Amino acid sequence: MTPAESLVRDVHTLLWAGVTPEQADRARERLRTQANPVPTPQAVVRSLGARLPVQVPDQVEPATAAGAEAADMTVLVTGASMPWRLSAAWDGGGPLWVRHTGADVPDRPTVAIVGTRRPTLDGMRLAGRIAAGVAAAGVVVVSGLARGIDQAAHRGALQAGGVTTAVLGTGHGVDYPGGTGVLRRQIAASGGLLSEYAPGRGVRHPHQFVRRNRIIAGLADAVVLIEAGERSGALSTAGAAVGMGREVLVVPASPSNTAAAGALQLLGAGATPVRDAQDVLHLLKIDRPAAAVDTDPTPALPPAAAELLALLGPIPEPLGALAAAAGLSVRAVLVAVSELEDAGLARRHGDGVVRT
Amino acid sequence: MSVGIARSVALVGLEPRQVRVEAHVGQGLPGFTVLGISGAAGSQAGERVRAALAACGQGVGQRKVLVNLAPADVPKVGARFDLAIAVAVLRALEQVPARDDVLLGELTLTGQVRGVPGVLPSILGATRVTVAAGDATEAALARTAELLAVADLREYMAVVNGDLAVRRPPAPVDDPPQPGPDMVDVVGQPEARRAVEVAAAGGHHLLLLGPPGAGKSMLARRVPGLLPPLEDERALQVASVASLVGRFRPGRGLDRRPPFAAPHHTSSAAALLGGGSGLARPGAVSEATSGVLFLDELFEWSPRTLDGLREPMEEGTVRIARAAGTVTYPAEFMLVAAGNLCPCGPARSGCRCRPDVVDRYRARLTGPLADRFDLAPLIEPVPAQALAGPGGDESTATVAARVARARARALTRSPLPNARAAIEVVRRTATPEAVDVLVRAVSRGRLSARGFDRAMRVARTCADLAGTPRIAAEDAHEAVAHRARLDRVWDVAA
């Protein structure tokens, strides 16, 4: 039996026996000795004994029934095959289910980009731009496939032709968050999808997603936070990153932006502020410049539209407030907003207007 | 003994159908039989009339009375033929002279004549009419040449026999109509005010979005006050529908205020569109004809019920088929709807709904439903200090004057408001720049293809409000901005 085969068998032993990752972690902690720092799966299973639903035979065939969705493309990694950053930060970590349909990715600097599931439009755009900038410079972008900032980061990296990896809070083959089938296929072909849960495991407990965050932090050299609310799960990623000695980078936001309140607190606690992909690359000591952002010369605007543009920022401004601030009639504001949208300089968003 | 003839009218929808009542009083097995009216209504009418005649000293005694209502295949509903049956019998008994008046009224057992619903639409176009005294002011609106209103059967006999002068119908109480709610009460909301003004000027459909308590219903209730008073024909149509559903206010003159109907969101399709057993009765869409139909909590309505609005909105009428017959009611309403932005209705504390729930909620506003509206202003939560201060904004009278001017300009092109005018008429007045703006809005996904024509109409109204003969680029921009929340607002992803 080759080392790889024995590895697959080991991990199957755990999963087939119904050991949850949480149980495995606790059992390893208990069984760890000076002589044997990483207990074998068999030892873990034996120690859990009667508490498990299945008695483990000596030989286990690699399971084919486990993966509901394309099990042949889902592999298990553990021990020495774990991403080195992760195993270095998180001893005995794993096992992980990996779905990777693309070519092998050589070892590269990696950045995690995380944030709130309810970002502002500005936050989404920032996430996309920073992800695209670092991905274009060859950095792998890791995130959690959640709505909002996470998905914007994945998409940004993919659009720049870069490599991105997603760590799931569920098992493979579960459509969560809903409607992300295309994105998941793209990521699987890019940097792969990772999960520590067996295929088919749905959302059973919110804790799954918090545990997922430590893997995101463990995979990355640095964690970039864009807009995290005061109780955002992204803050737990930052906490895990600090625990693993990773750099925590925060994109500063306006204090009026409640979606970013937690990120601002982190800045106060000593996180490093970054403005764009260039800043992130600089901190990672990567010299290749980020993709230049093409800046169009502003087209000629009617005076009312120009005046309104000066009032716009990343936070949605209601039309009524704009009319009052600019001293314009509502009709003039509506016309100006549509003109700005037409010129691609502003955008209606939810209950207001933002600058693009 | 001969046959007595009297005339009455049955209603099929709002359409009057002449009914000829023949009464034969002769020898035979005693009885009072009414033919030509289906179900128990016939025998009930017979018993009532028999008692009423006896109460007036004209009892038919031990004779055989046979009454026929012709034509038999016109559906006849209600007790409105009582008076005509009684008069036909009296004519057969030669107690009153023959006349060609149309008789409408229900009889009590003591011979009094009671009012019936739907008098006004029944007698439109008739020349000689006799109705109950209680229906006199309503009947007077029809301007018939000769109107006789009687309180009981004896009075009718006395008048037609020349023993009593014709009673003058009381003049309608011309109380100045209660002033409706005024726009002055609306604090702030500049965007919504402008949208309401544009909608009123062009008859466009309006969707008010915003958190609960910000004043959506308040604004909606002020829309009818901005519309011009109804012309004769329309006011009569509105009064006819009100009469049919029993909402006509007795003793009042012709109400020229545009109607306002606000059915609850649990209403059935029958309540909204019209329906019921036998011949369908008018629903809220018909009560709101020439006025405003207000649907609060739009997203709580069943999609099926709302789907039924599509044909009335396109055709201006609603046609309902039932076993007893098909009726057509007017339904030329301006739709004003209101909805929250998410199921929890975030007040000031921010939304607490899960993103996918919000997505699903807002998905209800896509496609066909969104295509039915032209403007969707956001109603902003009112800051507390603004509530305490004076209103200070424009009054209904000021805005209504501008609306009237814009409508007058639209009238020079087409007899219909911009929302209903032929699209060629509207399109002809657009400058190439304006068309360009709309085309660009479609190409960047801000307007749906179906929204294009609707935006063009709104732009026409904006130009009418500005007093310009052609649609300028500015007007097109404003129309696109008013539609912004309808066509591509809900996709948060950039």
Interface residues (C-beta under 8 A of the other chain):
Chain A: R117 R118 L121 M124 R125 G128 R147 G148 Q151 A152 P177 G178 T258 P318 L319 G320 A323 A324 V330 R331 L334 V335 A336 V337 S338 E339 E341 D342 R348 H349 G350 D351
Chain B: G188 Q189 P190 E191 R193 R194 L341 G350 P355 D356 L378 E380 V437 R440 A441 R444 R446 C462 E474 H477 E478 V480 A481 H482 A484 R485 V489 V492 A493 A494
